[in-house]
Each structure stands twice: as structure tokens, then as C-alpha cells.
Amino acid sequence: MPLRYAIHVPTFAEPDVLVELAVMAEGQGWDGFLLWDHILGSREMRFSGVDSWVALGAIAYATTRIRIGTAVTPVPRRRPWKLAREVTTLDRLSRGRAILGVGLGAPVDAEYGMFGEPTDPRILAERLDEGLEIVDGLLSGEPVHHAGAHYSVGGAVFLPRPVQRPRVPIWVACSWPHRRPLARAARWDGVIMLQMRDDQLVAIGSDEVTEVAAQIRHLRTARNPYDIAVVLPGLPHDPAGLEEAGATWVLVTGWLDDLPRVI
């Protein structure tokens, strides 16, 4: 399958603006529209933010083709069963177009600490893994029994199921070159690769994608299709190189003043 392109958009705008941008992206040939998922952003920042999942519901109703979802939803600050309901509802409303991008979330001191939530990375990682296990189980429509260090589920069954089978794709964020998130991502349906330097997003090249693809092949036992989504600050200079290296998606982050057409 050829390389696909999605806009990776912050939710620092009115919801109708996000809906309008998604409709425009679909009309211009983009393949995906993924929203950030923040509660606060930072302790100092004062911005106009909206709830990603409410906005995505409106986007699902206003579009027909484009894939939609989050990149990324911080699972450790969510109740997994509430997230499972939201994901299922979005997938059914969009007729099978949802993507769930997940991670720990950042900045931790604002998104967690400001509200009295744990900020220990070890605890957040445990919550992420447990939460994903529960979400996966609930999306299956089968009884879920879970007794973990942070969550407990006593045989709950969630119906109806999502449209997509075996489930809505789950992509796990990995800040390259950290290896532990990559090992987690290999257990699910895709990895979201991003690279930060001095708190700024920098471009990822084909060499890094080649290395990640090799690691994923080594770690995975399943044979089902797997996505490697690369977050870039702009359109790639060498899309053919990224595709040859194993990338399946490019996520162009931020606002685009002049939304280009993607063929």
C-alpha cells in the first residue's frame, strides 16, 4: 500500500474550526486527520483547548472517507472503560474509520501533577499497559476479567462492538531512540515515531525508519499488517525513501496555512 498522509493537529482552536479543517483535508486528498489529546498543555500556558473526542464525533459526521482519531491519547490519565466506549462510538459513527493513538502523555507535571495524579513514569507505564489490555478486551465484545495493580474489571461486556475487526487499530507513540516504548508498540498494531530536540519536533529520516522497522520485525510474532507512522514538522522531502524504509503513514504536525493537496 502506498504511503498515506495525515494532518496531526493540536486542539487549540474552536471545535468548528477543527471540523472545517478536517473537511478541507478530506477534500484535498489527505488520508487521515488526527487530533492531539491534551487537558492542559503546560502549567504556564493559557490556551483555548477543546476535548478531542467530542470534536472527533463532529468530524466523523462531517466526513466520509478520511481516517480519524487521536495521536496521542494518554491512557494513564483515562479510565480504560470510558476510553473503550469513546473509541467504539467513534468507530461506529465513522463507519470504521477510527484510529487510537496512545502513549504516556506530556508534559507530565501539568497533565498529571496539576490534578493530583501520579507522575512517576514507572506507574504511568504500568497504567498504560493495563489500560490497553482492558481496552482491547472490551473492544472484543467478550467478558473482561482483570485484576491488576491499578484497575479491576469484573466480567464486564461492552456491546456493540466497533465496526473494525479484530479491533480499532492501536498505535503506540515512541519518542525515538527510546527502546522500551518500541517494545510496547510491537505488541499492538502500529508505532507513532517522533523525535524531539530541545523541545522541538525534528524530522525523522529513512535510516531511522529502517532501524525501527527491523526492530519491529524482530519483536513481533503476529503476521497481521503493521503501521509505522512518522511524525514530521512538514511534508517529507524524500517520501519514496521513507516508504522504502517501511513507513506506512506520514503525520504532518501543526497548522498548515495553505493546506496542500495530497495525491
Beta strands, then each sheet from edge to edge (+ up, - down):
strand 1: 4-9
strand 2: 32-35
strand 3: 67-74
strand 4: 98-103
strand 5: 144-147
strand 6: 152-156
strand 7: 170-175
strand 8: 190-197
strand 9: 200-202
strand 10: 227-232
strand 11: 249-253
sheet 1: 9+ 8- 7- 4- 3- 2- 1- 11- 10-
sheet 2: 5+ 6-
end
